Amino acid sequence: MSSRYDWIIRGGLVVSGGLIEPLDLGIHEGKVIAVASDLRGTARREIDATGKYVFPGLLDVHTHPLYVDDVTSLSRSAAYGGITTVIYYAYAERGRSAVTTAKEFLNWAKADSLLDYGVHMGFFEPAAQVSQIPKLIELGITSFKFFMCYSRIGRMCDDYQLLRAFDIIAEAGGLGMVHAENGLATDYLEDKFNAEGQDPAEVFEATRPGILEGEAVN
């Protein structure tokens, strides 16, 4: 006789909709189909979650598989933490086509991601790249990031290009995102503390006070 459920998770503290309750979950074909305080029925496998929290799959919408991690190691680490969907950042470097970058990254993610995923596109040379936003949306990338800082490495987006980009995004039906800091002011503070011989790690927060974020978005 076949079981009604593939899995039953019993006795856990289920976190859902702002509530935390001791409940049992019945799962069939990868979906929760029953929730009860004392679920009746059998399953091919039961898990005793007494004393543990039971969360729905979590989404991490801000990940960078380009510094230490790659797509495989990042998604594996996320899975161990209960993440079931990640959104990776793909960055179009200066001198590179954003569309080419996107296609390469999407192929990489399709081949190597261990989790469901989406992709944000970041622009390091907005003046030359934002005209490609409609084509990026055709590829399935609908969210785009810009930096108001990092002028020394050529990644800062000025107000002209930011407004231009947001017009293109609005017309194409996308979503714009901004790393909001007064980049020239943070550059000055870095120079000031370096000249004083301060340890960069110790004064990092002082080079980026909240008022400079507030000024950037005001």
C-alpha positions in Angstrom: 0.0 0.0 0.0 1.5 3.4 -1.0 1.9 6.1 1.6 0.0 9.3 1.3 3.1 11.3 2.0 6.7 10.9 0.8 7.9 12.7 4.0 6.5 13.7 7.3 8.4 16.2 9.5 7.1 15.9 13.0 7.3 18.0 16.1 9.3 21.0 14.7 8.7 24.7 15.4 7.4 25.7 12.0 8.2 29.3 11.0 5.6 30.7 8.6 3.9 34.0 8.0 5.3 35.6 11.1 4.2 32.8 13.4 6.2 30.1 15.1 4.2 27.0 16.0 4.8 23.3 16.8 3.4 21.6 13.7 3.8 18.5 11.6 4.3 18.8 7.8 3.2 16.3 5.2 5.2 16.5 2.0 4.4 14.9 -1.4 6.3 15.3 -4.6 8.4 18.1 -3.2 5.4 20.1 -1.9 4.0 20.6 1.5 0.4 19.4 1.2 -0.7 19.1 4.8 0.0 21.0 8.0 -1.4 20.0 11.4 -0.6 19.9 15.0 -0.9 16.1 15.0 -0.7 14.9 11.4 -2.2 11.5 10.8 -0.9 9.2 8.1 2.2 7.4 7.1 5.2 8.3 4.9 8.1 6.6 3.3 10.3 8.6 5.7 9.6 10.5 8.9 11.9 13.1 10.5 11.7 13.9 14.2 12.3 17.7 14.3 11.5 18.1 18.0 13.3 21.1 19.4 14.3 22.4 15.9 13.0 25.2 13.7 11.5 24.3 10.4 11.8 27.0 7.7 10.5 27.2 4.2 13.3 27.3 1.6 15.2 30.6 2.1 16.3 33.0 -0.7 19.6 34.8 -0.7 19.2 37.6 -3.2 22.7 39.1 -2.9 25.6 36.8 -3.6 29.0 37.3 -5.3 30.6 34.2 -6.9 33.6 36.2 -8.1 35.9 36.9 -5.2 36.8 33.6 -3.3 33.8 31.5 -4.3 32.6 30.2 -7.6 29.0 29.2 -8.5 29.5 25.6 -7.3 31.1 26.3 -4.0 28.8 29.3 -3.2 25.6 27.3 -4.0 26.9 24.4 -2.0 27.6 26.6 1.1 24.2 28.2 0.7 22.4 24.8 0.6 24.1 23.9 3.9 22.6 27.0 5.4 19.0 26.2 4.3 19.1 28.4 1.2 17.2 27.0 -1.8 17.4 29.9 -4.2 20.2 32.4 -4.8 20.6 35.4 -7.0 24.1 35.9 -8.3 25.7 39.1 -9.3 27.3 39.1 -12.7 29.5 42.2 -13.4 30.3 43.6 -16.8 33.9 44.8 -16.6 35.1 47.9 -18.3 35.6 47.3 -22.0 33.3 44.3 -22.0 29.9 43.8 -23.5 27.2 43.4 -20.8 25.3 41.0 -23.1 28.4 38.8 -23.6 29.0 38.8 -19.9 25.4 37.8 -19.2 25.4 34.9 -21.7 28.7 33.6 -20.3 27.5 33.8 -16.7 24.1 32.3 -17.5 25.8 29.3 -19.1 28.1 29.0 -16.1 25.2 29.1 -13.6 23.2 26.6 -15.7 26.1 24.1 -15.7 27.4 24.5 -12.1 24.7 25.9 -9.8 23.4 23.4 -7.3 20.4 25.5 -6.4 17.7 27.4 -8.2 19.1 30.8 -9.2 18.5 34.2 -10.7 21.1 36.8 -11.9 21.5 40.5 -11.3 23.7 42.5 -13.7 26.2 45.1 -12.4 27.8 47.7 -14.6 31.4 48.8 -14.2 31.2 51.1 -17.3 27.6 52.3 -17.5 28.2 54.9 -20.2 29.1 52.1 -22.7 26.8 49.3 -21.3 23.4 50.5 -20.2 22.1 50.7 -23.8 22.2 46.9 -23.7 19.6 46.7 -20.9 16.6 45.7 -23.2 18.7 42.8 -24.6 19.6 41.7 -21.1 15.9 41.7 -20.1 15.3 39.4 -23.2 17.9 37.0 -21.6 15.9 37.0 -18.4 18.0 39.4 -16.4 15.7 42.2 -15.0 17.6 43.8 -12.2 20.6 46.1 -12.6 23.2 47.5 -10.2 25.2 50.8 -10.2 27.9 52.1 -8.0 28.1 55.7 -6.8 31.6 55.0 -5.4 34.9 53.3 -6.4 36.0 56.2 -8.7 39.6 55.2 -8.4 39.1 51.9 -10.1 36.7 53.4 -12.7 33.4 51.9 -11.5 31.7 55.0 -10.2 28.5 55.9 -12.0 27.8 59.7 -12.2 24.4 61.2 -11.9 24.0 61.7 -15.6 24.5 58.0 -16.4 22.5 57.0 -13.4 19.4 59.0 -14.6 20.0 57.8 -18.2 20.1 54.2 -17.0 17.0 54.5 -14.9 15.0 55.9 -17.8 16.1 52.9 -19.9 15.2 50.5 -17.1 11.8 52.1 -16.5 10.9 51.9 -20.2 12.1 48.2 -20.4 10.3 47.1 -17.3 13.3 46.3 -15.1 14.5 47.2 -11.6 17.4 49.5 -10.8 19.6 49.1 -7.7 22.3 51.5 -6.4 25.3 51.0 -4.1 24.7 54.4 -2.5 27.6 56.3 -1.1 29.2 59.7 -1.8 32.2 58.1 -3.4 34.4 61.2 -3.7 33.8 61.9 0.0 34.8 58.4 1.0 37.9 58.7 -1.2 38.9 61.9 0.7 38.4 60.2 4.1 40.5 57.2 3.0 43.3 59.6 1.9 43.0 61.5 5.2 43.3 58.5 7.4 46.1 57.0 5.3 48.1 60.2 5.6 47.6 60.0 9.4 49.0 56.4 9.4 45.8 54.9 10.6 45.1 51.2 10.2 42.7 50.9 7.3 40.8 48.0 9.0 40.4 50.0 12.2 39.0 53.1 10.4 37.0 51.4 7.7 33.6 52.4 9.2 34.8 55.9 9.8 35.6 56.3 6.0 32.0 55.4 5.3 29.8 57.2 7.8 26.0 56.8 7.5 25.6 60.5 6.6 27.4 59.8 3.2 24.9 57.0 2.4 22.1 59.4 3.4 23.5 62.1 1.2 23.7 59.8 -1.7 20.1 58.8 -1.6 18.7 62.2 -0.6 
